[in-house]
């Protein structure tokens, strides 16, 4: 019979000295799990300087469609290419509204 020894990871220090936030850790875990080709709603919101609620409204109206949902949850992921295409589209609309110089 083989004996397996399990070790606990060292405790994580919290407090003023710690500069890593829960959001940072979630982003790191998400990047490792799915690669950099997919973005969370929060990451999409940061790209456009809007709230995550706005990203959800875009999804409901069909402006931005998630590339997938994580199994067994409501967590959405958006493909980087779809986000970049939407950004280009918005840039074109903004550019056409600018007066000619």
C-alpha positions in Angstrom: 0.0 0.0 0.0 1.3 3.4 -1.0 1.1 6.3 1.5 0.1 9.7 0.0 1.0 12.8 2.0 -1.1 15.8 1.2 0.4 19.2 2.0 -1.5 22.4 2.5 -0.4 25.4 0.6 1.1 28.2 2.8 -1.5 30.7 4.1 -1.9 33.7 1.9 -1.0 37.0 3.6 -3.8 39.5 3.6 -3.9 43.1 4.6 -2.3 46.3 3.5 0.9 44.6 2.4 -1.0 42.5 -0.2 -1.6 44.3 -3.5 -3.3 41.4 -5.3 -7.1 41.7 -5.4 -9.7 39.0 -5.8 -10.5 40.4 -9.3 -6.8 40.1 -10.3 -6.8 36.4 -9.1 -10.1 35.7 -11.0 -8.6 37.2 -14.2 -5.5 35.1 -13.9 -7.4 31.9 -13.3 -9.8 32.8 -16.2 -6.8 33.5 -18.6 -5.2 30.2 -17.7 -8.4 28.2 -18.1 -9.5 29.7 -21.4 -6.5 31.3 -23.0 -6.3 34.9 -24.1 -8.6 34.5 -27.1 -11.7 34.9 -24.9 -12.7 37.7 -22.6 -15.0 38.0 -19.6 -17.8 40.6 -19.5 -15.7 42.6 -17.1 -12.8 42.6 -19.5 -15.0 43.6 -22.4 -16.4 46.4 -20.3 -12.9 47.7 -19.6 -12.0 47.6 -23.3 -15.0 49.9 -24.1 -14.9 51.9 -20.8 -18.5 50.9 -20.0 -20.0 48.9 -17.1 -20.5 45.1 -17.3 -24.3 45.7 -17.2 -23.9 47.5 -20.6 -22.1 44.5 -22.0 -25.1 42.3 -20.8 -27.5 44.8 -22.6 -25.4 44.5 -25.8 -25.8 40.7 -25.6 -29.6 41.0 -25.0 -29.9 43.3 -28.0 -27.7 41.1 -30.2 -24.9 43.6 -30.6 -22.3 41.2 -29.0 -22.9 37.5 -28.9 -20.9 35.3 -26.4 -18.6 32.7 -27.9 -19.6 30.3 -25.2 -20.9 29.9 -21.7 -19.0 28.0 -19.1 -20.7 24.6 -18.5 -23.1 24.5 -15.6 -23.0 28.3 -15.1 -24.1 31.6 -16.4 -20.5 32.8 -17.0 -20.1 34.2 -20.5 -17.0 34.5 -22.6 -16.6 36.7 -25.7 -14.2 36.0 -28.4 -11.4 38.6 -28.8 -12.1 38.8 -32.6 -15.8 39.7 -32.0 -14.9 42.3 -29.5 -12.3 43.8 -31.8 -14.8 43.8 -34.7 -17.3 45.7 -32.5 -14.7 48.2 -31.5 -13.8 48.8 -35.2 -17.5 49.2 -36.0 -17.9 51.8 -33.3 -14.8 53.6 -34.3 -16.1 53.8 -37.9 -19.4 55.2 -36.6 -17.6 57.7 -34.4 -15.3 58.7 -37.3 -18.1 59.3 -39.7 -19.8 61.6 -37.2 -16.7 63.8 -37.0 -16.9 67.0 -39.1 -14.4 67.2 -42.0 -11.5 69.5 -41.4 
